[in-house]
Structure formats: structure tokens, C-alpha cells
């Protein structure tokens, strides 16, 4: 199985650097990375050029900054990918060392896998950004539990790498809201069968929810993971939600189309 991680990005170079360091340290390094760049300045391209000299197989897809057009740049990344299995993530989510191997272990032609993440609060996120603490600390369970008790990390119970003999890693799950856009994986064939993301969604929110809804209607099975496919989300200022996103999503649901008109391929 040829895996590509498609990572949405917009400026925020320091967070991207920490995340790329996480991909450098994967136990399974048989994957490629695509940075789907929604119009960043040259600093992101410069950073990617630097990491291209490392062991990472990495490419950069960019379009002009005309507002939040995540769906469009992700579709460009899908269309130009040579992989047959795609993991979607964001440039502020640090992967655990077994992130790729976990996703590979649960992958199939008929499923969408939904990973988990813990949330790193502001002060601790800043410590990572300023190299006061190494990201390796995130994978030290006693330290992580301590930081959970001090309020520096939340949702730690989701990202403990429980032994398989006491936890079945795969459980039936349904997607809720759009956090899963930072940690969801599926066969690329399914993405083409629904025509990718609907580019009618501009502004933050609901493009992921809409995609998952249509993949569900296509007949794919959703599986959730506890203690597997783990990420650590760096704190940042929240984007302003698109006020029309929910209304548009409900309208799309009512229309009932699985194959969207304004996706990877445009309706003539």
C-alpha cells in the first residue's frame, strides 16, 4: 500500500517545522508527504526545501491566497498524488512515532479510519515552539499524564498507546464535526468516487464534514481508533467559522448528491 500524507498548511512555519520533525521520526518511513498550501508566503516553501534534503519524500502544492480555500488545494493534492491511500492532516498536529504504522495497520479498501488527538494548551505549546521542551516528551506517558493533571494537556486518555491485549484498537465510530480533517485516512479511489472535497465550501469549517458524509453514503465503513493513530494538536488562535457553512452543508445533505459538482473534476 502506497501511503501519502496530505497536510493542509497556511503560513505558521514554526508549527510546521515541529510537525515535520514528527514525520522524520516515524517507525514506518514508507510514505510520502504533500504540503497542500493555501497561499502561504515564501517561508513555507523555504522550509519544505530544507526538509527535502532529509529522508522525507515531500512535495509542495500551492495556490494564490484568495481567502480560505482549503477544499480547492486539497483537491489539487489528491489529483496529483501517486498514492493509493491518503491520510489527511494539518500542519499544527504532531504525529506520534507510530502514526503511519497505525494507519497502515487499520487501512482497507472499504473503510475510513478516524484517528485521535490530544490538545496541548497555550503555555506548553509555546515551550515546544521555543525549544524549551523537546517534542519527544509527548511520547513519554508518565510525563504526559502529569501534564494532564496540571492542565497543560487535555484528552490524554485518547492518546495513551495501550497494549493491544487490553484494548481492541478498532471500534465502530461515526465522524462528528470537522476535527477529523486533521486525522482521517481512506483509499484514494473512494475520494475520486465522490469527486473529492466540495469547493463550494469556502471559509473555515464543514468541508471535512461534507466529505465524510458523502463517503458514508457511498458505503464505506467508519472505524475509530483509541490509543492508535495518535496526534498532538498545538494551541493556536481559532479561525473564524464560515457563518454559512452549516446552512450549505444541510442544503447539500438535502440535495443528496454523493458525487459533488464542484470537486476534483468540475461539472461542464
Backbone as CSV, one residue per row, in Angstrom:
resi,resn,N_x,N_y,N_z,CA_x,CA_y,CA_z,C_x,C_y,C_z
1,UNK,0.843,-1.187,0.000,0.000,0.000,0.000,0.886,1.248,0.000
2,UNK,0.676,2.107,-0.982,1.453,3.343,-1.090,0.688,4.458,-0.383
3,UNK,1.248,4.967,0.694,0.583,5.967,1.539,1.159,7.351,1.281
4,UNK,0.260,8.337,1.166,0.695,9.734,1.167,-0.070,10.485,2.249
5,UNK,0.661,11.278,3.011,0.069,12.189,3.975,-0.131,13.523,3.278
6,UNK,-1.386,13.969,3.174,-1.684,15.280,2.606,-1.971,16.219,3.771
7,UNK,-1.120,17.231,3.910,-1.161,18.131,5.061,-1.545,19.534,4.610
8,UNK,-2.686,20.024,5.066,-3.066,21.395,4.755,-2.196,22.356,5.558
9,UNK,-1.844,23.484,4.946,-0.941,24.435,5.606,-1.251,25.852,5.148
10,UNK,-0.995,26.785,6.061,-1.075,28.211,5.710,-0.171,28.976,6.672
11,UNK,0.993,29.405,6.177,1.991,30.104,6.990,2.337,29.280,8.243
12,UNK,2.431,29.909,9.422,2.671,29.181,10.669,3.869,28.227,10.550
13,UNK,5.006,28.772,10.152,6.174,27.977,9.802,6.729,27.184,10.981
14,UNK,6.765,27.776,12.163,7.351,27.074,13.313,6.564,25.822,13.670
15,UNK,5.241,25.905,13.652,4.444,24.712,13.939,4.686,23.641,12.873
16,UNK,4.742,24.047,11.633,5.002,23.097,10.551,6.342,22.406,10.747
17,UNK,7.332,23.138,11.199,8.650,22.562,11.443,8.582,21.472,12.515
18,UNK,7.870,21.730,13.601,7.711,20.726,14.660,6.990,19.486,14.132
19,UNK,5.985,19.708,13.306,5.221,18.592,12.746,6.091,17.761,11.804
20,UNK,6.881,18.424,10.955,7.771,17.696,10.052,8.816,16.894,10.826
21,UNK,9.277,17.429,11.956,10.188,16.662,12.807,9.513,15.376,13.282
22,UNK,8.218,15.467,13.563,7.470,14.272,13.953,7.432,13.239,12.840
23,UNK,7.321,13.681,11.600,7.315,12.727,10.478,8.707,12.179,10.187
24,UNK,9.725,12.921,10.532,11.090,12.403,10.396,11.336,11.211,11.326
25,UNK,10.599,11.160,12.422,10.826,10.143,13.447,9.823,8.999,13.400
26,UNK,9.219,8.763,12.252,8.256,7.675,12.137,8.945,6.305,12.123
27,UNK,8.341,5.349,12.799,8.852,3.978,12.786,8.674,3.347,11.404
28,UNK,7.617,3.713,10.728,7.349,3.282,9.351,7.621,4.486,8.462
29,UNK,8.706,4.431,7.693,9.062,5.584,6.852,8.733,5.374,5.377
30,UNK,7.887,4.392,5.097,7.482,4.112,3.717,6.221,4.917,3.380
31,UNK,6.390,6.211,3.255,5.273,7.104,2.941,5.839,8.364,2.299
32,UNK,4.958,9.138,1.684,5.337,10.442,1.150,4.470,11.511,1.806
33,UNK,4.927,12.747,1.698,4.220,13.900,2.264,3.901,14.891,1.161
34,UNK,2.696,15.429,1.197,2.334,16.529,0.315,1.845,17.679,1.182
35,UNK,2.493,18.825,1.061,2.051,20.024,1.766,1.092,20.771,0.851
36,UNK,-0.193,20.769,1.221,-1.232,21.437,0.439,-1.380,22.850,0.990
37,UNK,-0.762,23.797,0.320,-0.529,25.144,0.837,-1.555,26.127,0.279
38,UNK,-2.363,26.672,1.185,-3.468,27.556,0.800,-3.015,29.013,0.645
39,UNK,-1.817,29.207,0.070,-1.381,30.554,-0.270,-0.382,31.177,0.677
40,UNK,0.455,30.351,1.328,1.450,30.882,2.263,2.509,31.712,1.545
41,UNK,3.238,32.490,2.327,4.371,33.244,1.804,5.560,32.309,1.590
42,UNK,6.663,32.842,1.111,7.793,32.011,0.685,8.432,31.238,1.836
43,UNK,8.185,31.627,3.102,8.832,30.948,4.222,8.471,29.465,4.287
44,UNK,7.222,29.124,3.940,6.818,27.713,3.937,7.565,26.952,2.852
45,UNK,7.653,27.536,1.653,8.387,26.893,0.563,9.856,26.715,0.936
46,UNK,10.433,27.688,1.606,11.831,27.590,2.037,12.017,26.450,3.042
47,UNK,11.069,26.309,3.956,11.162,25.229,4.955,11.044,23.867,4.284
48,UNK,10.129,23.748,3.332,9.956,22.479,2.631,11.207,22.124,1.844
49,UNK,11.838,23.121,1.256,13.095,22.891,0.532,14.155,22.327,1.483
50,UNK,14.201,22.864,2.691,15.143,22.377,3.703,14.871,20.916,4.041
51,UNK,13.608,20.565,4.273,13.276,19.191,4.660,13.358,18.228,3.482
52,UNK,13.338,18.761,2.271,13.523,17.906,1.091,14.918,17.298,1.054
53,UNK,15.848,17.907,1.811,17.207,17.363,1.884,17.314,16.263,2.945
54,UNK,16.242,16.008,3.663,16.231,14.979,4.706,15.762,13.658,4.106
55,UNK,15.414,12.725,4.952,14.940,11.420,4.495,13.483,11.451,4.044
56,UNK,12.794,12.573,4.234,11.385,12.664,3.855,11.224,12.804,2.343
57,UNK,10.239,12.095,1.808,9.804,12.315,0.431,8.669,13.310,0.500
58,UNK,8.907,14.527,0.018,7.980,15.617,0.280,7.780,16.460,-0.970
59,UNK,6.545,16.864,-1.220,6.242,17.756,-2.338,5.353,18.888,-1.833
60,UNK,5.243,19.935,-2.631,4.588,21.176,-2.218,3.610,21.601,-3.297
61,UNK,2.318,21.650,-2.935,1.281,22.145,-3.841,0.808,23.489,-3.297
62,UNK,0.805,24.508,-4.136,0.494,25.875,-3.676,-0.467,26.552,-4.640
63,UNK,-1.357,27.381,-4.096,-2.101,28.307,-4.950,-2.146,29.670,-4.275
64,UNK,-2.557,30.662,-5.045,-2.552,32.041,-4.566,-3.530,32.215,-3.406
65,UNK,-3.157,33.075,-2.477,-4.001,33.368,-1.325,-5.181,34.245,-1.766
66,UNK,-6.357,33.624,-1.813,-7.602,34.345,-2.103,-8.639,34.030,-1.037
67,UNK,-8.170,33.957,0.206,-9.050,33.571,1.290,-8.940,32.074,1.568
68,UNK,-9.734,31.599,2.505,-9.685,30.212,2.947,-10.281,29.314,1.863
69,UNK,-9.388,28.609,1.135,-9.831,27.713,0.055,-9.173,26.345,0.243
70,UNK,-9.316,25.817,1.447,-8.704,24.531,1.787,-9.205,23.410,0.879
71,UNK,-10.498,23.381,0.596,-11.051,22.309,-0.233,-10.381,22.271,-1.599
72,UNK,-10.154,23.445,-2.175,-9.569,23.512,-3.524,-8.133,22.996,-3.536
73,UNK,-7.323,23.422,-2.581,-5.920,22.995,-2.594,-5.787,21.515,-2.239
74,UNK,-6.680,21.005,-1.390,-6.658,19.568,-1.095,-7.030,18.759,-2.329
75,UNK,-7.974,19.234,-3.104,-8.331,18.531,-4.337,-7.158,18.486,-5.309
76,UNK,-6.406,19.576,-5.391,-5.221,19.575,-6.258,-4.206,18.540,-5.785
77,UNK,-4.070,18.421,-4.473,-3.136,17.439,-3.921,-3.594,16.017,-4.226
78,UNK,-4.892,15.763,-4.081,-5.433,14.427,-4.383,-5.214,14.085,-5.847
79,UNK,-5.541,15.024,-6.715,-5.481,14.778,-8.165,-4.069,14.468,-8.633
80,UNK,-3.063,15.026,-7.968,-1.673,14.848,-8.394,-0.930,13.780,-7.586
81,UNK,-1.634,13.092,-6.704,-0.986,12.073,-5.879,-0.799,10.767,-6.651
82,UNK,0.308,10.077,-6.354,0.559,8.753,-6.930,0.286,7.650,-5.916
83,UNK,-0.221,8.007,-4.753,-0.503,7.028,-3.711,-1.872,6.391,-3.939
84,UNK,-2.106,5.255,-3.290,-3.442,4.658,-3.342,-4.161,4.734,-1.996
85,UNK,-3.499,5.339,-1.010,-4.125,5.527,0.302,-3.678,6.874,0.849
86,UNK,-4.633,7.678,1.306,-4.369,9.057,1.711,-4.691,9.247,3.188
87,UNK,-3.764,9.886,3.907,-4.011,10.339,5.276,-4.061,11.867,5.239
88,UNK,-5.165,12.430,5.708,-5.289,13.883,5.775,-4.918,14.370,7.170
89,UNK,-4.154,15.462,7.211,-3.772,16.037,8.492,-3.543,17.535,8.324
90,UNK,-3.230,18.207,9.446,-2.979,19.640,9.433,-1.558,19.931,9.908
91,UNK,-1.094,21.138,9.625,0.295,21.494,9.922,0.506,21.938,11.365
92,UNK,-0.489,21.730,12.226,-0.322,22.020,13.654,-0.541,20.781,14.511
93,UNK,-0.470,19.596,13.889,-0.719,18.338,14.592,0.517,17.442,14.515
94,UNK,1.202,17.274,15.650,2.432,16.481,15.719,2.072,15.000,15.796
95,UNK,2.608,14.169,14.889,2.269,12.751,14.921,3.126,11.976,15.915
96,UNK,2.524,10.971,16.545,3.288,10.029,17.350,4.182,9.202,16.428
97,UNK,5.262,8.598,16.948,6.188,7.845,16.090,5.542,6.692,15.320
98,UNK,4.459,6.123,15.850,3.798,5.017,15.142,2.533,5.470,14.409
99,UNK,2.447,6.749,14.106,1.268,7.292,13.427,1.046,6.617,12.075
100,UNK,2.071,6.559,11.243,1.939,5.943,9.915,1.676,4.446,10.040
101,UNK,2.425,3.759,10.877,2.257,2.306,11.012,0.869,1.964,11.542
102,UNK,0.347,2.765,12.455,-1.005,2.521,12.962,-2.040,2.668,11.860
103,UNK,-1.920,3.746,11.079,-2.873,3.927,9.980,-2.750,2.806,8.960
104,UNK,-1.530,2.359,8.687,-1.353,1.254,7.731,-2.024,-0.017,8.246
105,UNK,-1.917,-0.255,9.546,-2.467,-1.484,10.129,-3.991,-1.544,10.062
106,UNK,-4.646,-0.389,10.049,-6.112,-0.398,10.020,-6.682,-0.090,8.637
107,UNK,-5.826,0.152,7.662,-6.284,0.555,6.333,-6.962,-0.596,5.600
108,UNK,-7.965,-0.246,4.819,-8.585,-1.216,3.908,-9.248,-0.454,2.767
109,UNK,-9.692,-1.182,1.746,-10.317,-0.558,0.582,-11.744,-0.103,0.852
110,UNK,-12.290,-0.495,2.003,-13.703,-0.222,2.263,-13.936,0.604,3.526
111,UNK,-12.863,1.162,4.108,-13.028,1.876,5.368,-12.429,3.283,5.326
112,UNK,-12.949,4.107,6.203,-12.350,5.403,6.536,-11.919,5.294,7.986
113,UNK,-10.638,5.507,8.265,-10.167,5.430,9.644,-10.047,6.839,10.220
114,UNK,-10.527,6.980,11.454,-10.533,8.252,12.153,-9.594,8.146,13.343
115,UNK,-8.540,8.959,13.348,-7.566,8.917,14.431,-7.968,9.788,15.606
116,UNK,-7.087,9.849,16.591,-7.352,10.615,17.809,-6.255,11.659,18.010
117,UNK,-6.547,12.622,18.903,-5.525,13.613,19.214,-5.746,14.163,20.616
118,UNK,-4.638,14.555,21.221,-4.658,15.296,22.474,-4.414,16.761,22.153
119,UNK,-4.841,17.623,23.077,-4.740,19.068,22.854,-3.712,19.660,23.812
120,UNK,-2.676,20.271,23.237,-1.623,20.897,24.031,-2.022,22.349,24.284
121,UNK,-2.089,22.730,25.540,-2.535,24.082,25.877,-1.457,25.126,25.542
122,UNK,-1.835,26.387,25.679,-1.037,27.501,25.154,0.398,27.536,25.686
123,UNK,0.580,27.509,27.002,1.928,27.659,27.567,2.847,26.529,27.138
124,UNK,2.334,25.311,27.138,3.156,24.177,26.743,3.450,24.210,25.239
125,UNK,2.478,24.637,24.449,2.714,24.793,23.008,3.846,25.788,22.753
126,UNK,3.845,26.868,23.509,4.908,27.868,23.351,6.262,27.302,23.768
127,UNK,6.275,26.436,24.769,7.532,25.811,25.194,8.113,24.949,24.076
128,UNK,7.275,24.229,23.386,7.744,23.440,22.239,8.252,24.360,21.128
129,UNK,7.525,25.414,20.866,7.911,26.331,19.793,9.253,27.010,20.059
130,UNK,9.568,27.225,21.333,10.813,27.894,21.690,11.926,26.919,22.084
131,UNK,11.712,25.636,21.797,12.722,24.601,22.074,13.051,24.452,23.554
132,UNK,12.178,24.924,24.416,12.373,24.729,25.851,12.167,23.269,26.226
133,UNK,11.271,22.611,25.501,10.965,21.186,25.694,10.974,20.510,24.332
134,UNK,11.520,19.297,24.276,11.529,18.523,23.034,10.179,17.854,22.821
135,UNK,9.768,17.719,21.561,8.501,17.047,21.270,8.546,15.576,21.676
136,UNK,9.736,15.021,21.886,9.840,13.639,22.345,9.126,13.430,23.670
137,UNK,8.987,14.479,24.460,8.294,14.376,25.742,6.841,13.941,25.569
138,UNK,6.257,14.264,24.429,4.863,13.918,24.185,4.630,12.411,24.167
139,UNK,5.685,11.663,23.939,5.545,10.218,23.808,5.980,9.490,25.081
140,UNK,6.209,10.272,26.124,6.533,9.743,27.449,5.232,9.755,28.262
141,UNK,4.628,8.589,28.457,3.287,8.515,29.042,3.234,9.075,30.465
142,UNK,4.170,8.728,31.366,4.110,9.326,32.709,4.171,10.855,32.682
143,UNK,5.039,11.405,31.832,5.130,12.868,31.712,3.825,13.438,31.174
144,UNK,3.247,12.757,30.196,2.007,13.224,29.589,0.859,13.208,30.603
145,UNK,0.800,12.163,31.407,-0.234,12.091,32.440,-0.057,13.200,33.476
146,UNK,1.196,13.474,33.825,1.473,14.567,34.759,1.002,15.902,34.174
147,UNK,1.303,16.127,32.906,0.900,17.372,32.271,-0.623,17.462,32.122
148,UNK,-1.267,16.325,32.043,-2.719,16.308,32.034,-3.271,16.770,33.379
149,UNK,-2.652,16.308,34.467,-3.098,16.690,35.812,-2.852,18.175,36.098
150,UNK,-1.809,18.743,35.484,-1.534,20.172,35.685,-2.332,21.052,34.728
151,UNK,-3.113,20.433,33.846,-3.961,21.191,32.934,-3.283,21.660,31.670
152,UNK,-2.090,21.136,31.385,-1.348,21.565,30.197,-1.720,20.775,28.944
153,UNK,-2.353,19.626,29.121,-2.761,18.781,28.002,-4.144,18.208,28.318
154,UNK,-5.005,18.152,27.325,-6.317,17.537,27.523,-6.507,16.378,26.555
155,UNK,-7.457,15.524,26.853,-7.787,14.332,26.057,-6.643,13.321,26.028
156,UNK,-5.852,13.289,27.102,-4.715,12.366,27.150,-5.173,10.911,27.085
157,UNK,-6.348,10.620,27.642,-6.832,9.235,27.670,-6.975,8.649,26.264
158,UNK,-7.119,9.507,25.253,-7.272,9.023,23.882,-5.949,8.611,23.251
159,UNK,-4.840,9.176,23.743,-3.567,9.001,23.039,-2.551,8.146,23.801
160,UNK,-2.981,7.496,24.867,-2.097,6.536,25.523,-1.999,5.298,24.634
161,UNK,-0.797,4.850,24.385,-0.588,3.710,23.487,-0.824,2.405,24.257
162,UNK,-2.090,2.119,24.506,-2.462,0.950,25.293,-1.985,-0.343,24.631
163,UNK,-1.540,-1.322,25.419,-1.187,-2.623,24.846,-2.401,-3.254,24.173
164,UNK,-2.173,-3.916,23.069,-3.271,-4.495,22.304,-4.063,-5.524,23.100
165,UNK,-3.401,-6.219,24.011,-4.104,-7.288,24.734,-5.137,-6.756,25.726
166,UNK,-5.092,-5.447,26.037,-6.117,-4.909,26.926,-7.040,-3.920,26.223
167,UNK,-6.791,-3.707,24.955,-7.635,-2.766,24.227,-7.737,-3.173,22.773
168,UNK,-8.952,-3.359,22.313,-9.157,-3.578,20.892,-9.051,-2.226,20.200
169,UNK,-8.062,-2.019,19.325,-7.821,-0.668,18.793,-8.872,-0.163,17.827
170,UNK,-9.652,-1.080,17.255,-10.629,-0.640,16.264,-12.028,-0.749,16.841
171,UNK,-12.788,0.319,16.758,-14.159,0.332,17.241,-15.029,1.086,16.251
172,UNK,-16.265,0.684,16.150,-17.195,1.373,15.256,-17.317,2.830,15.678
173,UNK,-17.227,3.729,14.723,-17.308,5.149,15.056,-17.983,5.892,13.918
174,UNK,-18.547,7.017,14.227,-19.100,7.913,13.219,-18.433,9.267,13.372
175,UNK,-18.141,9.948,12.274,-17.480,11.249,12.382,-18.395,12.297,12.995
176,UNK,-17.825,13.161,13.812,-18.558,14.256,14.421,-17.778,15.545,14.180
177,UNK,-18.438,16.542,13.601,-17.805,17.820,13.302,-16.562,17.633,12.443
178,UNK,-15.651,18.608,12.482,-14.595,18.615,11.479,-13.201,18.418,12.043
179,UNK,-13.058,18.079,13.342,-11.715,17.876,13.858,-11.021,16.736,13.122
180,UNK,-11.817,15.834,12.542,-11.242,14.656,11.932,-10.516,14.969,10.640
181,UNK,-10.710,16.174,10.092,-9.942,16.553,8.923,-8.455,16.548,9.195
182,UNK,-8.075,16.620,10.470,-6.659,16.594,10.815,-6.155,15.186,11.055
183,UNK,-7.020,14.182,10.937,-6.580,12.813,11.223,-7.591,11.814,10.685
184,UNK,-7.686,11.744,9.384,-8.572,10.760,8.756,-7.867,10.185,7.532
185,UNK,-8.176,8.917,7.229,-7.478,8.235,6.140,-8.456,7.361,5.369
186,UNK,-8.177,7.214,4.074,-9.103,6.478,3.206,-8.408,6.132,1.887
187,UNK,-8.947,5.163,1.134,-8.386,4.865,-0.192,-8.650,6.011,-1.150
188,UNK,-7.683,6.303,-1.988,-7.844,7.417,-2.920,-8.957,7.137,-3.927
189,UNK,-9.196,5.871,-4.210,-10.274,5.508,-5.140,-11.622,6.027,-4.638
190,UNK,-11.840,5.938,-3.323,-13.094,6.436,-2.751,-13.206,7.946,-2.916
191,UNK,-12.083,8.643,-2.796,-12.096,10.099,-2.968,-12.498,10.483,-4.394
192,UNK,-11.997,9.742,-5.378,-12.388,10.025,-6.761,-13.842,9.639,-7.008
193,UNK,-14.324,8.627,-6.287,-15.713,8.196,-6.470,-16.728,9.200,-5.934
194,UNK,-16.294,10.091,-5.035,-17.191,11.162,-4.568,-16.763,12.527,-5.088
195,UNK,-15.709,12.540,-5.918,-15.165,13.759,-6.535,-14.486,14.674,-5.523
196,UNK,-13.911,14.081,-4.469,-13.106,14.839,-3.527,-13.909,15.812,-2.688
197,UNK,-13.231,16.866,-2.246,-13.869,17.900,-1.432,-14.739,18.797,-2.306
198,UNK,-15.816,19.280,-1.719,-16.708,20.196,-2.434,-16.167,21.615,-2.268
199,UNK,-15.736,22.211,-3.383,-15.127,23.531,-3.336,-16.134,24.665,-3.152
200,UNK,-17.404,24.327,-3.065,-18.391,25.331,-2.691,-18.166,25.806,-1.253
201,UNK,-17.498,24.971,-0.448,-17.199,25.344,0.926,-15.933,26.201,0.954
202,UNK,-16.119,27.490,1.143,-15.006,28.416,1.312,-15.145,29.066,2.681
203,UNK,-14.024,29.352,3.337,-14.079,29.766,4.736,-13.984,28.530,5.610
204,UNK,-13.594,28.722,6.859,-13.271,27.605,7.736,-14.523,26.817,8.125
205,UNK,-14.451,25.496,7.972,-15.484,24.634,8.505,-16.371,23.958,7.481
206,UNK,-16.697,22.707,7.749,-17.698,21.886,7.073,-17.232,21.211,5.794
207,UNK,-16.102,21.582,5.217,-15.648,20.854,4.031,-15.298,19.410,4.384
208,UNK,-14.744,19.179,5.582,-14.417,17.821,6.024,-15.681,17.035,6.364
209,UNK,-16.585,17.701,7.075,-17.844,17.058,7.453,-18.613,16.608,6.225
210,UNK,-18.652,17.459,5.218,-19.359,17.127,3.976,-18.723,15.935,3.280
211,UNK,-17.400,15.917,3.204,-16.717,14.794,2.560,-17.032,13.489,3.283
212,UNK,-16.939,13.489,4.596,-17.191,12.276,5.366,-18.635,11.815,5.208
213,UNK,-19.553,12.743,5.147,-20.963,12.396,4.948,-21.154,11.667,3.617
214,UNK,-20.519,12.176,2.574,-20.684,11.554,1.247,-19.977,10.207,1.163
215,UNK,-18.841,10.059,1.844,-18.169,8.766,1.884,-19.015,7.732,2.624
216,UNK,-19.718,8.172,3.657,-20.643,7.301,4.372,-21.761,6.847,3.435
217,UNK,-22.323,7.785,2.680,-23.385,7.452,1.746,-22.894,6.561,0.610
218,UNK,-21.610,6.674,0.290,-21.013,5.804,-0.728,-20.966,4.358,-0.254
219,UNK,-20.974,4.160,1.060,-20.991,2.804,1.602,-19.736,2.401,2.346
220,UNK,-18.813,3.335,2.555,-17.610,2.997,3.312,-17.942,2.851,4.795
221,UNK,-17.172,2.019,5.463,-17.334,1.803,6.892,-16.366,2.705,7.644
222,UNK,-16.844,3.358,8.687,-16.007,4.238,9.508,-15.521,3.484,10.740
223,UNK,-14.209,3.577,10.990,-13.652,2.966,12.188,-12.906,4.029,12.976
224,UNK,-13.071,3.996,14.277,-12.364,4.920,15.155,-11.242,4.198,15.869
225,UNK,-10.264,4.925,16.320,-9.123,4.314,16.993,-8.907,4.975,18.346
226,UNK,-8.726,4.163,19.354,-8.371,4.669,20.679,-6.950,4.192,20.978
227,UNK,-6.067,5.114,21.294,-4.686,4.735,21.574,-3.861,4.410,20.344
228,UNK,-4.426,4.641,19.162,-3.724,4.401,17.905,-3.915,5.617,16.988
229,UNK,-3.057,5.726,15.962,-3.166,6.845,15.003,-3.221,8.176,15.761
230,UNK,-2.230,8.392,16.620,-2.272,9.485,17.604,-1.583,10.755,17.100
231,UNK,-2.200,11.896,17.451,-1.630,13.210,17.158,-1.713,14.095,18.394
232,UNK,-0.906,15.170,18.354,-0.890,16.150,19.437,-1.056,17.536,18.815
233,UNK,-2.169,18.169,19.145,-2.555,19.416,18.496,-2.009,20.614,19.261
234,UNK,-1.207,21.429,18.568,-0.651,22.640,19.153,-1.717,23.724,19.257
235,UNK,-1.690,24.447,20.360,-2.660,25.511,20.587,-2.427,26.676,19.624
236,UNK,-3.502,27.260,19.154,-3.393,28.434,18.286,-4.723,29.178,18.304
237,UNK,-4.711,30.377,17.798,-5.933,31.167,17.686,-6.880,30.487,16.713
238,UNK,-8.123,30.361,17.106,-9.098,29.680,16.267,-9.460,30.530,15.048
239,UNK,-9.633,29.837,13.916,-10.114,30.528,12.725,-11.581,30.921,12.909
240,UNK,-11.976,31.973,12.248,-13.378,32.376,12.259,-14.180,31.392,11.416
241,UNK,-15.195,30.802,12.018,-16.015,29.820,11.309,-16.833,30.497,10.213
242,UNK,-16.965,29.821,9.089,-17.794,30.301,7.997,-19.253,30.298,8.455
243,UNK,-19.893,31.468,8.566,-21.258,31.512,9.096,-22.274,30.799,8.209
244,UNK,-21.928,30.609,6.937,-22.861,29.955,6.009,-22.556,28.467,5.827
245,UNK,-21.513,27.982,6.493,-21.086,26.608,6.283,-22.133,25.578,6.651
246,UNK,-22.723,25.718,7.832,-23.719,24.738,8.280,-24.948,24.751,7.376
247,UNK,-25.383,25.950,7.008,-26.542,26.064,6.120,-26.277,25.378,4.784
248,UNK,-25.063,25.597,4.240,-24.703,24.978,2.966,-24.630,23.465,3.107
249,UNK,-24.073,22.994,4.212,-23.967,21.547,4.431,-25.353,20.908,4.501
250,UNK,-26.266,21.522,5.236,-27.615,20.974,5.337,-28.307,20.962,3.978
251,UNK,-28.036,21.990,3.175,-28.602,22.033,1.827,-28.047,20.905,0.962
252,UNK,-26.733,20.665,1.099,-26.096,19.587,0.333,-26.664,18.231,0.736
253,UNK,-26.890,18.044,2.030,-27.471,16.786,2.506,-28.858,16.574,1.903
254,UNK,-29.631,17.650,1.855,-30.979,17.556,1.295,-30.938,17.235,-0.191
255,UNK,-29.957,17.797,-0.896,-29.810,17.500,-2.330,-29.458,16.032,-2.555
256,UNK,-28.710,15.455,-1.620,-28.441,14.022,-1.646,-27.382,13.561,-2.631
257,UNK,-26.561,14.468,-3.133,-25.540,14.067,-4.108,-24.322,13.476,-3.399
258,UNK,-23.880,12.317,-3.855,-22.648,11.717,-3.345,-21.450,12.255,-4.126
259,UNK,-21.615,12.417,-5.411,-20.576,12.945,-6.298,-20.829,14.446,-6.453
260,UNK,-19.973,15.273,-5.821,-20.233,16.720,-5.825,-19.900,17.326,-7.196
261,UNK,-20.568,18.402,-7.528,-20.370,19.049,-8.832,-19.051,19.830,-8.889
262,UNK,-18.712,20.492,-7.797,-17.559,21.401,-7.771,-16.420,20.774,-6.971
263,UNK,-15.926,19.645,-7.473,-14.870,18.915,-6.772,-13.596,18.833,-7.591
264,UNK,-12.958,17.673,-7.542,-11.715,17.472,-8.302,-11.986,17.746,-9.773
265,UNK,-13.054,17.188,-10.270,-13.489,17.447,-11.648,-14.728,18.341,-11.604
266,UNK,-14.743,19.331,-12.455,-15.817,20.315,-12.448,-16.907,19.924,-13.456
267,UNK,-18.146,20.192,-13.049,-19.269,19.901,-13.943,-19.214,20.831,-15.146
268,UNK,-19.340,20.269,-16.316,-19.253,21.075,-17.551,-20.458,21.989,-17.680
